[in-house]
Amino acid sequence: MTSPSDLQTVAPSLDGVRGRRVALLLSGGVDSAVALALLHREGIHPDCFYIKIGPEDDGSQWSCSAEEDLELATALADRYGCRLEVTDCHEEYFRQVTRYTMEHVCRGLTPNPDVMCNRLIKFGAFDAKRGHDYDFIATGHYARTLTDTTDGHGGWCWLCTCPDVVKDQTDFLSQLYPWQLQKALFPIGHLTKDAVRRLAEQEHLINAHRKDSQGICFLGKIDYTEYVRRHLGERPGDVVERDTGRVIGRHRGHWFYTIGQRKGLGFGGGPWFIVSKDVESNTLYVAHGYAPDEVYSSVLRFHGFHSLMPPGMELPRNITFKIRHTAAWQPATLTPEAAGIYRVEAREPVHGVAPGQFCVIYDDRHERCLGSGELMEKLKN
């Protein structure tokens, strides 16, 4: 059987793509620009689409960065003789992704809007509006797909990690439906970020040295805190030191903070770490020290597992996993519990475990992404 590790620096074969209809999501960033350049090199001329989503509820305002993105996308499409179409998915983003995010933070959970944006918008709403006319939807994600015809599962399409462990984005794609993954095309998934930059320079792309976007996709220069404030406002409450019960300050609303957070707290006498929340009383509990016990755990539990495996295939006992976008996969053992709940026992304690995060499951060599589920309350070690 072909192993994904054997293919990590090999360009994917595009033989099955030539002559098919390809839609490329062109963002204005260097990754999707190089994806376009690589497709063009292979004689594939996609139709390009810029997904329009603004930060305002009525969709009437665009940030300056969004206008610049569209200008760059237009120039890139013109450069390669491809047509560019703007597809407005603002209403769908607000109704689905923003709603998911705000419901989670109101309950004291830690959501991941980017994960849901891929499933609901880039490969969801866009497919319903325009992508259904195409055989493939190409993006600039750092991920790979592998169709293995020798594994006894009828040529199942696997989501596989890329060679750049820092940029790998399989965690952000772990909630895709299998049919979406089968339609996905990742032209730069076999490359590192440095290689993408070099290719952009070789092609003399106008955005070759443009900085990577930060924060939630489509929000431009608006950061996560401002995004939440626009929809939920502020609700001041007490900040309590866990060990003494002493009130050390006030916060603006529990939804602005996540378990394990250290930076940006603004409480005097620190450093402080958020160790827990009481959503009902709107109270934050904090502690000193770099590694308070409450922030680390080697035993986790998740539910609602979304599988990227062939039907009927069971999750293995020995796995690796992530709970956030980092360069490190954690080795662990996995045990099924009642009613679709799984217990994860990590080999080493994991920092910043918070309910609502996605626990993304990989095989024991962190090559194939097997799916993801939502973390529940932290268990005692």
Sequence and secondary structure as in RCSB ss.txt:
>XXXX:A:sequence
MTSPSDLQTVAPSLDGVRGRRVALLLSGGVDSAVALALLHREGIHPDCFYIKIGPEDDGSQWSCSAEEDLELATA
LADRYGCRLEVTDCHEEYFRQVTRYTMEHVCRGLTPNPDVMCNRLIKFGAFDAKRGHDYDFIATGHYARTLTDTT
DGHGGWCWLCTCPDVVKDQTDFLSQLYPWQLQKALFPIGHLTKDAVRRLAEQEHLINAHRKDSQGICFLGKIDYT
EYVRRHLGERPGDVVERDTGRVIGRHRGHWFYTIGQRKGLGFGGGPWFIVSKDVESNTLYVAHGYAPDEVYSSVL
RFHGFHSLMPPGMELPRNITFKIRHTAAWQPATLTPEAAGIYRVEAREPVHGVAPGQFCVIYDDRHERCLGSGEL
MEKLKN
>XXXX:A:secstr
   GGGGTTS    TTTTTS EEEE  SSHHHHHHHHHHHHTT   EEEEEE  SSTTS    HHHHHHHHHHHH
HHHHTT  EEEEE HHHIIIIIIHHHHHHHHTT    HHHHHIIIIIIIIHHHHTGGGSSEEE   S EEEEETT
SSSSSEEEEE  S TTT  GGGGTT  HHHHHHEE TTTTS HHHHHHHHHHTT TTTT     SSTT TT  HH
HHHHHHH    EEEEETTT  EEEEES GGG  TT  TT   TT   EEEEEETTTTEEEEE SS  GGGEEEEE
EEEEEEE S TT    SEEEEESSS S  EEEEEEE GGG EEEEEEEEEE   TTSEEEEE TTS EEEEEEEE
 S    
